Amino acid sequence: MENQSNRLLSLLLEFDWPFIDYIDAYRIDGLGNPELIGSQGDQLALEDRIVSGRAYLIPLELRSKQTVEYVIR
C-alpha cells in the first residue's frame, strides 16, 4: 500500500466473513522480515480481538509518503 498524501492515513482492513478460524496480518519490514500486526478469527476469544464485532478488523497506519507491504495469512 502507498500513502501519496502529506498526512497520516489510519485505515481498517475488514474481513466480513464470521466463519474464518484464524487471520494473521503482517507488515513486511525494510529487511523483508514479517512483523505480526494483528490476529483475528472466530477461534480467538472476544477479549483477545483487536476490535470486537461480527466482522474482523485490523487497524493499519501509513505515514505521509510511506509505502508498506502487508501479507495476510
N, CA, C and O of each residue as an XYZ file, in Angstrom:
292
protein
N       0.846     -1.159      0.000
C       0.000      0.000      0.000
C       0.898      1.230      0.000
O       2.006      1.217      0.536
N       0.396      2.276     -0.608
C       1.172      3.519     -0.679
C       0.305      4.698     -0.253
O      -0.821      4.861     -0.725
N       0.842      5.513      0.638
C       0.190      6.754      1.043
C       0.864      7.884      0.283
O       1.993      8.257      0.601
N       0.190      8.428     -0.709
C       0.758      9.514     -1.503
C       0.436     10.885     -0.925
O       0.870     11.906     -1.459
N      -0.317     10.910      0.157
C      -0.718     12.192      0.742
C       0.352     12.717      1.699
O       1.351     12.051      1.970
N       0.118     13.908      2.191
C       1.019     14.541      3.160
C       0.526     14.378      4.594
O       0.934     15.125      5.483
N      -0.346     13.410      4.815
C      -0.888     13.213      6.167
C      -0.921     11.726      6.505
O      -0.844     10.872      5.622
N      -1.034     11.441      7.776
C      -1.151     10.078      8.268
C      -2.480      9.484      7.828
O      -3.520     10.134      7.944
N      -2.456      8.263      7.326
C      -3.682      7.549      6.989
C      -3.923      6.463      8.022
O      -3.065      5.611      8.251
N      -5.070      6.496      8.632
C      -5.491      5.446      9.558
C      -6.614      4.682      8.880
O      -7.669      5.243      8.582
N      -6.382      3.398      8.640
C      -7.314      2.573      7.885
C      -7.688      1.340      8.685
O      -7.006      0.976      9.643
N      -8.777      0.701      8.284
C      -9.171     -0.574      8.864
C      -9.265     -1.599      7.742
O      -9.965     -1.388      6.752
N      -8.559     -2.698      7.904
C      -8.656     -3.822      6.991
C      -9.776     -4.702      7.524
O      -9.687     -5.202      8.645
N     -10.835     -4.899      6.734
C     -12.028     -5.597      7.212
C     -12.196     -6.932      6.511
O     -12.070     -7.037      5.291
N     -12.483     -7.948      7.311
C     -12.838     -9.272      6.812
C     -14.260     -9.524      7.309
O     -14.468     -9.814      8.487
N     -15.222     -9.415      6.422
C     -16.626     -9.523      6.811
C     -17.142    -10.923      6.522
O     -18.104    -11.097      5.773
N     -16.506    -11.910      7.112
C     -16.928    -13.298      6.998
C     -16.708    -13.927      8.366
O     -15.566    -14.214      8.726
N     -17.767    -14.147      9.137
C     -17.617    -14.541     10.540
C     -17.120    -15.970     10.763
O     -16.884    -16.356     11.908
N     -16.955    -16.763      9.707
C     -16.591    -18.169      9.859
C     -15.115    -18.437      9.616
O     -14.737    -19.585      9.382
N     -14.281    -17.429      9.663
C     -12.841    -17.597      9.480
C     -12.230    -17.997     10.820
O     -12.419    -17.312     11.825
N     -11.500    -19.107     10.828
C     -10.896    -19.575     12.077
C      -9.789    -18.635     12.549
O      -9.809    -18.167     13.687
N      -8.837    -18.366     11.682
C      -7.690    -17.518     12.033
C      -7.298    -16.640     10.854
O      -7.322    -17.080      9.704
N      -6.941    -15.407     11.147
C      -6.352    -14.483     10.174
C      -5.164    -13.831     10.867
O      -5.296    -13.304     11.972
N      -4.022    -13.865     10.228
C      -2.852    -13.157     10.735
C      -2.446    -12.126      9.696
O      -2.344    -12.446      8.511
N      -2.214    -10.906     10.123
C      -1.774     -9.836      9.233
C      -0.351     -9.442      9.622
O      -0.044     -9.247     10.798
N       0.503     -9.331      8.618
C       1.909     -8.992      8.825
C       2.280     -7.764      8.006
O       1.784     -7.571      6.895
N       3.146     -6.947      8.558
C       3.776     -5.836      7.822
C       5.200     -6.310      7.534
O       5.883     -6.824      8.420
N       5.634     -6.135      6.302
C       6.982     -6.537      5.916
C       7.915     -5.366      6.189
O       7.710     -4.269      5.670
N       8.953     -5.600      7.013
C       9.868     -4.513      7.368
C      10.888     -4.265      6.244
O      10.873     -4.959      5.227
N      11.756     -3.294      6.429
C      12.728     -2.897      5.416
C      13.717     -3.981      5.038
O      14.343     -3.903      3.981
N      13.871     -4.993      5.883
C      14.781     -6.112      5.600
C      14.051     -7.309      5.012
O      14.660     -8.347      4.751
N      12.731     -7.166      4.802
C      11.949     -8.253      4.233
C      11.406     -9.236      5.253
O      10.906    -10.300      4.887
N      11.500     -8.888      6.527
C      11.017     -9.766      7.588
C       9.567     -9.427      7.948
O       9.212     -8.251      8.036
N       8.734    -10.444      8.156
C       7.347    -10.173      8.545
C       7.242     -9.812     10.024
O       7.887    -10.422     10.877
N       6.413     -8.805     10.307
C       6.126     -8.384     11.682
C       4.623     -8.519     11.891
O       3.839     -7.855     11.213
N       4.219     -9.374     12.822
C       2.804     -9.583     13.084
C       2.178     -8.289     13.612
O       2.654     -7.718     14.592
N       1.109     -7.833     12.955
C       0.430     -6.611     13.408
C      -0.969     -6.883     13.928
O      -1.588     -6.011     14.537
N      -1.479     -8.099     13.690
C      -2.807     -8.407     14.200
C      -3.239     -9.814     13.879
O      -2.886    -10.372     12.840
N      -4.007    -10.377     14.783
C      -4.614    -11.692     14.597
C      -6.093    -11.580     14.889
O      -6.505    -10.884     15.817
N      -6.883    -12.265     14.096
C      -8.331    -12.261     14.248
C      -8.844    -13.657     13.939
O      -8.074    -14.530     13.538
N     -10.138    -13.872     14.124
C     -10.764    -15.129     13.768
C     -11.704    -15.614     14.850
O     -11.641    -15.172     15.997
N     -12.585    -16.540     14.462
C     -13.578    -16.994     15.422
C     -13.019    -17.941     16.473
O     -13.728    -18.298     17.415
N     -11.765    -18.356     16.335
C     -11.136    -19.192     17.350
C     -10.478    -18.359     18.459
O      -9.982    -18.918     19.436
N     -10.471    -17.032     18.314
C      -9.950    -16.147     19.359
C     -11.097    -15.691     20.259
O     -12.206    -15.434     19.790
N     -10.817    -15.597     21.532
C     -11.814    -15.081     22.464
C     -12.119    -13.621     22.133
O     -11.242    -12.897     21.661
N     -13.337    -13.190     22.373
C     -13.726    -11.813     22.069
C     -12.801    -10.797     22.718
O     -12.479     -9.780     22.103
N     -12.365    -11.051     23.948
C     -11.495    -10.090     24.635
C     -10.090    -10.046     24.041
O      -9.334     -9.121     24.340
N      -9.719    -11.019     23.207
C      -8.407    -11.026     22.563
C      -8.421    -10.385     21.185
O      -7.372    -10.228     20.559
N      -9.603    -10.015     20.711
C      -9.705     -9.402     19.380
C      -9.335     -7.924     19.456
O      -9.562     -7.261     20.468
N      -8.770     -7.432     18.380
C      -8.347     -6.032     18.303
C      -9.561     -5.119     18.412
O      -9.563     -4.159     19.182
N     -10.592     -5.429     17.632
C     -11.856     -4.698     17.659
C     -12.950     -5.754     17.719
O     -13.008     -6.620     16.845
N     -13.817     -5.707     18.725
C     -14.860     -6.721     18.830
C     -15.997     -6.412     17.870
O     -16.273     -5.253     17.563
N     -16.645     -7.457     17.408
C     -17.756     -7.310     16.483
C     -17.839     -8.520     15.582
O     -17.026     -9.438     15.692
N     -18.819     -8.529     14.684
C     -19.029     -9.658     13.785
C     -17.939     -9.738     12.727
O     -17.433    -10.822     12.437
N     -17.577     -8.612     12.155
C     -16.505     -8.569     11.156
C     -15.160     -8.465     11.877
O     -15.078     -7.941     12.988
N     -14.129     -8.961     11.244
C     -12.786     -8.876     11.813
C     -12.092     -7.653     11.230
O     -12.041     -7.479     10.012
N     -11.558     -6.807     12.107
C     -10.932     -5.556     11.707
C      -9.495     -5.515     12.209
O      -9.206     -5.873     13.351
N      -8.599     -5.070     11.326
C      -7.200     -4.886     11.699
C      -6.818     -3.464     11.327
O      -6.863     -3.107     10.149
N      -6.438     -2.633     12.312
C      -6.065     -1.249     12.020
C      -4.707     -1.170     11.324
O      -3.771     -1.889     11.676
N      -4.617     -0.286     10.335
C      -3.375     -0.027      9.602
C      -3.099      1.467      9.652
O      -4.026      2.276      9.609
N      -1.830      1.832      9.743
C      -1.436      3.240      9.674
C      -0.293      3.390      8.690
O       0.680      2.637      8.722
N      -0.425      4.368      7.821
C       0.623      4.695      6.862
C       0.993      6.153      7.036
O       0.144      7.039      6.932
N       2.264      6.395      7.302
C       2.748      7.770      7.425
C       2.752      8.452      6.057
O       2.603      7.797      5.026
N       2.917      9.736      6.062
C       2.976     10.527      4.833
C       4.046      9.974      3.896
O       5.187      9.752      4.304
N       3.670      9.757      2.647
C       4.565      9.292      1.574
C       5.166      7.911      1.843
O       6.193      7.564      1.260
N       4.545      7.131      2.707
C       5.072      5.816      3.070
C       4.472      4.736      2.176
O       3.293      4.787      1.827
N       5.296      3.763      1.811
C       4.857      2.573      1.103
C       5.113      1.377      2.011
O       6.215      1.211      2.534
N       4.093      0.548      2.195
C       4.185     -0.592      3.093
C       3.625     -1.825      2.397
O       2.617     -1.755      1.694
N       4.290     -2.947      2.603
C       3.804     -4.222      2.096
C       3.183     -4.983      3.257
O       3.780     -5.094      4.328
N       1.979     -5.507      3.041
C       1.279     -6.307      4.023
C       1.040     -7.693      3.448
O       0.852     -7.860      2.243
N       1.051     -8.677      4.328
C       0.760    -10.060      3.946
C      -0.324    -10.578      4.890
O      -0.249    -10.381      6.102
N      -1.317    -11.232      4.329
C      -2.400    -11.809      5.111
C      -2.297    -13.332      4.994
O      -2.160    -13.890      3.905
N      -2.367    -13.974      6.150
C      -2.295    -15.436      6.152
C      -3.498    -15.969      6.883
O      -3.653    -17.183      7.013
